[in-house]
Amino acid sequence: MCPPSGPFYRVAGMSYVRYANLCADYLRAVMKEPFKSKALQRETVYFRSSPIADGKQGASNVVDAKGMPKPTSS
């Protein structure tokens, strides 16, 4: 029987984005200072959220995505 062909992240059951994020996490974990702290600062993600009620946009909030849980599977 032939082994499955294709990209190895697909064979492992991951998407490319999940694989790339996992590699980036491992790379940041082995970095030495001051490079590690600079890389962790770039990792922070912000997004803007606005509630909509009765067809009108409410006040927008800037949310830090760092505290949000990471997805467990892709």
C-alpha positions, 0 to 999 in steps of 0.5 A: 500500500502506498503512503498518502501523498501530498503536503505533509501538513495535510497528511497530518490532518492540518490546514496550512494556516494551522501548520504555519501558526504552529511553526511560528509558535515553536520558532518564537519559543526558541528565540533568545532575548531581545529578539524573543520580546520583539517577536512577541510584541508583533504577535499581538492582534487588535480588532475593532468591534461595533454592535449593530441594533435597529440598523444603526452602528453603535460605538466601536470597541478596540479588542485585544485578541491576545486573551482570546482562546486559540482554536484546538482544531482546524 
